[in-house]
C-alpha cells in the first residue's frame, strides 16, 4: 500500500513539474517560392519579316511508296532498316504532346501526327521512338541526326528555315495571353511593366519581347514551369499559342486566356535540311491525311474543345 501511495505522489509531482515549464517559443517560417530551374531573361526578339522567305511553302510530294516498300537508298529506307522512327516531341503540352498520368503514355495531336508518319513507313504506328526535347533543342537534335523529325508545336519561320527544313503547315495556332482570373491584364497592351513567360527558344518568347510596350520576358524550359510561376505570383502572364494556353487553363481553373491574337503561328514537321526525300515523303503523308479525313479525325479526338474543326490548312508548295 505504501508503495502504491508513493508512486501516486511521485506521478503527481512529475505532472505538476511539467505544468510549470514555459511553452516553447513560436517558430515562424516564411513560405519559399522557388523559381523553376533554367529560367532566364529573354533579351532578343524576332528579326525576320513575316514572309520574306516564303515561309509556309515546302517541297511538293512525289508518289507515296507503300508501307514496307521504301525506295532503296532513301532516308526512309534507312529508317525502315533501323526498325523505328525517332521523333522529337514534348511531354508538357496538354492536348498536343503530354504524358497521360494514368497510363504513362504520350498522347496528343502532335503525337498522333508522328504515329501517322510511322504508319506510312512501316504499316505500324507503334514502330516509333519518342524523344522528349526542349523547345530550344529542336534545331540541334535535327542537325545532329539524333531524331528523324520533330513534331512539337514547331512554328515555321524564316530564321528556323535557314537551319532546318519544314513540311507544309499542319495546324494554325493563334498566339494569346494567359493570366490569373483576378488579374487586371486583358490584352498585350496591359503588359507594360509586367512580367511575362514563354518557353526559351520559341517564337512566343521572341514575340513577347518584341511587343510595344515591352514586358519583362522570362524564358522557361517548359510551359508547366511558366504555369507554376504564374500560380505563385512570380510572373503576371504567359504568352504563347492559344491551343497551348487552353491546355494550361484546363489544368488550373484559376487562370484564363484573354485578349485578341498577338500573331498566328503555322506548325510544321521539322526535318534535317539534307533529307530532301524525307521532306517530300512527310508532305505526301500530310496530303493523304487532308484528303482521307485522318486530319479531321485527329482534330476531333484531341482538339474538339476549341470548337468545330477549321479544316486542315491547305498545302503550299514551292516546287
C-alpha positions in Angstrom: 0.0 0.0 0.0 2.8 2.4 1.0 4.5 1.7 -2.4 1.3 2.5 -4.3 0.8 5.7 -2.4 4.5 6.7 -3.0 4.2 6.1 -6.8 1.0 8.1 -7.0 2.6 11.1 -5.2 5.6 10.9 -7.5 3.4 10.9 -10.6 1.5 13.9 -9.3 4.8 15.7 -8.7 6.0 15.0 -12.2 2.8 16.3 -13.7 2.9 19.4 -11.6 6.5 19.9 -12.5 5.7 19.6 -16.2 3.0 22.1 -15.9 5.3 24.8 -14.7 7.6 24.6 -17.7 7.3 27.6 -20.1 5.8 26.8 -23.6 8.4 26.7 -26.4 8.8 29.9 -28.3 6.7 30.2 -31.5 8.6 29.5 -34.8 7.6 31.4 -37.9 8.8 30.1 -41.3 8.1 32.3 -44.3 6.9 30.4 -47.4 9.6 29.9 -50.1 8.5 30.3 -53.7 11.2 28.6 -55.7 11.7 29.7 -59.3 12.0 26.6 -61.6 15.5 25.7 -62.7 16.6 27.1 -66.1 14.5 30.3 -66.1 16.4 33.1 -67.9 15.7 36.7 -69.1 14.8 36.9 -72.8 16.9 39.7 -74.4 16.1 39.4 -78.1 13.0 39.5 -80.4 12.2 38.2 -83.8 14.3 39.7 -86.6 12.8 38.3 -89.8 9.9 39.6 -91.8 6.6 37.7 -91.9 7.0 36.0 -95.2 10.4 37.1 -96.6 11.4 33.5 -97.2 8.0 32.2 -98.4 8.0 30.6 -95.0 4.9 28.3 -95.3 5.9 26.8 -98.7 7.5 23.4 -98.7 8.6 20.7 -101.3 6.0 19.1 -103.4 5.5 15.4 -102.6 6.1 12.7 -105.2 4.2 9.3 -105.4 4.0 7.9 -101.9 5.5 4.4 -101.6 3.6 1.7 -99.9 4.4 0.9 -96.2 7.3 -1.5 -96.0 8.5 -0.7 -99.5 10.6 2.4 -99.1 12.9 3.3 -102.1 16.4 1.8 -101.9 19.0 4.3 -100.7 16.4 6.7 -99.3 16.2 8.3 -95.9 13.0 6.4 -95.3 14.7 3.1 -96.2 17.4 3.8 -93.6 14.7 4.4 -91.0 12.9 1.2 -92.0 16.2 -0.8 -91.7 16.7 0.6 -88.2 13.2 -0.6 -87.3 11.7 2.6 -85.8 11.1 6.2 -86.5 12.7 8.6 -83.9 10.6 11.6 -83.2 11.3 14.7 -81.1 8.2 15.6 -79.1 7.1 17.4 -75.9 5.5 15.8 -72.9 4.2 19.0 -71.2 1.7 20.4 -73.7 -1.7 19.2 -72.8 -3.7 18.2 -75.9 -0.7 18.3 -78.3 2.1 16.3 -76.6 1.7 15.2 -73.0 2.2 12.2 -70.8 -1.1 10.7 -69.6 -0.7 10.4 -65.8 -2.9 7.3 -65.7 -1.1 5.3 -68.4 2.3 6.9 -68.6 1.9 7.1 -72.4 2.5 10.1 -74.6 -0.7 11.4 -76.1 -2.0 14.4 -78.1 -2.5 15.8 -81.6 1.3 16.0 -82.3 1.9 12.5 -81.0 -0.7 11.1 -83.4 0.7 13.1 -86.4 4.0 11.4 -85.6 2.3 8.0 -85.4 0.9 8.5 -88.9 4.4 9.0 -90.2 5.5 5.7 -88.6 2.4 4.0 -90.1 3.3 5.3 -93.6 6.9 3.8 -93.3 6.2 0.6 -91.5 2.4 0.0 -91.7 2.5 0.1 -87.9 2.1 3.4 -85.9 3.8 1.9 -82.9 7.2 1.4 -84.7 8.2 4.7 -83.2 10.6 6.0 -80.5 9.7 9.3 -78.9 12.4 11.5 -77.6 11.3 14.4 -75.4 13.2 17.6 -76.4 13.1 21.1 -75.0 11.9 24.0 -77.3 15.5 25.3 -77.5 16.8 21.9 -78.6 14.7 21.4 -81.7 17.2 22.6 -84.3 20.1 21.0 -82.6 18.6 17.5 -82.5 17.6 17.7 -86.1 21.0 18.9 -87.3 22.9 16.2 -85.3 20.6 13.5 -86.6 19.6 12.5 -83.1 16.0 12.4 -84.3 14.4 11.9 -87.8 11.7 14.5 -87.4 10.4 17.0 -84.7 6.7 17.2 -84.2 6.4 19.6 -81.3 4.1 22.6 -82.0 7.0 23.7 -84.1 6.3 27.2 -85.7 7.7 27.7 -89.1 9.7 30.9 -89.6 12.5 32.2 -91.8 15.2 32.1 -89.2 14.5 28.4 -88.5 14.2 27.6 -92.2 17.8 28.7 -92.5 18.8 25.8 -90.2 16.3 23.0 -90.8 13.6 22.1 -93.3 9.9 22.0 -92.7 6.8 20.2 -94.0 3.7 22.0 -95.2 1.6 23.6 -92.4 -0.5 21.1 -90.5 -2.0 23.5 -88.0 -2.5 27.2 -87.4 -2.4 28.5 -83.8 -3.3 32.0 -82.6 -0.9 33.4 -80.0 -2.6 34.9 -77.0 -2.1 35.6 -73.3 -2.9 33.6 -70.1 -3.4 35.4 -66.8 -4.8 34.7 -63.3 -8.6 35.3 -63.1 -8.1 38.1 -60.6 -5.6 39.9 -62.9 -6.4 43.3 -64.5 -4.4 42.3 -67.6 -6.8 41.9 -70.5 -4.6 42.3 -73.6 -1.0 42.6 -74.7 -1.2 46.4 -74.3 -1.6 45.8 -70.5 1.8 44.0 -70.2 3.8 47.2 -69.9 5.9 46.9 -66.7 4.7 43.4 -66.2 6.5 40.0 -66.2 5.6 37.6 -69.0 6.8 34.0 -69.5 7.3 31.8 -72.6 9.5 28.7 -73.3 13.0 29.6 -74.2 13.9 29.3 -77.9 10.3 29.6 -79.0 8.8 32.2 -81.4 6.4 33.1 -78.5 9.3 34.3 -76.4 10.7 36.4 -79.2 7.3 38.0 -80.0 6.6 38.8 -76.3 10.0 40.6 -76.3 9.0 42.5 -79.5 5.8 43.9 -78.0 5.4 47.7 -77.7 5.2 48.4 -74.8 7.5 45.6 -73.9 7.1 43.5 -70.7 9.9 41.8 -68.9 10.2 38.5 -70.6 11.3 35.3 -68.8 12.2 32.1 -70.7 11.5 28.8 -69.0 12.3 25.2 -70.0 8.6 24.2 -70.2 5.1 25.6 -70.3 4.3 24.0 -67.0 7.2 25.9 -65.5 5.6 29.1 -66.7 2.3 27.9 -65.2 3.9 27.2 -61.8 5.4 30.7 -61.8 2.0 32.3 -62.7 0.3 30.3 -59.9 3.0 31.6 -57.4 2.7 35.2 -58.5 6.3 35.3 -59.8 5.0 36.4 -63.3 1.9 38.2 -64.5 1.2 36.4 -67.7 2.1 33.6 -70.1 2.2 34.4 -73.8 2.0 31.6 -76.5 -0.3 29.8 -78.8 -3.9 29.7 -77.7 -4.1 25.9 -78.0 -1.2 25.6 -75.6 -2.7 28.1 -73.2 -6.1 26.3 -73.3 -4.3 23.2 -72.3 -2.7 25.0 -69.3 -6.1 26.5 -68.4 -7.7 23.1 -68.4 -5.3 22.1 -65.7 -6.0 25.2 -63.5 -9.4 26.8 -63.2 -7.9 29.9 -61.7 -6.3 31.1 -64.9 -7.9 32.4 -68.1 -7.0 33.2 -71.7 -7.6 36.9 -72.6 -7.2 39.4 -75.3 -7.0 39.4 -79.1 -4.5 37.5 -81.1 -0.8 38.6 -81.0 0.1 36.6 -84.0 -0.8 33.4 -86.0 1.7 30.5 -85.7 2.0 27.9 -88.5 3.0 24.5 -87.2 5.1 22.2 -89.4 7.1 19.0 -89.0 10.8 19.8 -88.6 13.3 17.8 -90.7 17.0 17.8 -91.3 17.7 20.1 -94.3 19.8 17.5 -96.2 16.9 14.9 -96.1 15.0 16.3 -99.0 13.4 12.9 -99.8 12.0 12.8 -96.3 10.5 16.3 -96.6 8.7 15.2 -99.7 7.6 11.9 -98.0 6.2 13.7 -95.0 4.3 16.1 -97.2 2.8 13.2 -99.0 1.6 11.7 -95.7 0.1 15.0 -94.7 -1.5 15.4 -98.1 -3.1 12.0 -97.6 -4.3 12.9 -94.1 -6.0 16.0 -95.5 -7.7 14.0 -98.3 -8.8 10.9 -96.4 -10.3 12.5 -93.3 -7.5 11.5 -90.9 -6.6 15.1 -90.0 -10.3 15.8 -89.1 -10.4 12.6 -87.0 -7.3 13.6 -85.1 -8.7 17.1 -84.5 -12.0 15.7 -83.2 -10.1 13.3 -80.9 -7.9 15.9 -79.3 -8.9 19.5 -80.1 -12.7 19.4 -80.3 -12.9 21.5 -77.1 -11.7 24.5 -79.2 -14.8 24.3 -81.3 -15.7 22.9 -84.6 -12.8 22.0 -86.9 -11.5 24.7 -89.1 -10.4 22.1 -91.5 -6.8 21.2 -92.3 -4.6 24.1 -93.6 -4.1 23.9 -97.4 -0.7 22.9 -98.6 1.6 25.4 -100.2 4.4 24.1 -102.4 7.4 25.9 -103.9 8.4 23.2 -106.5 
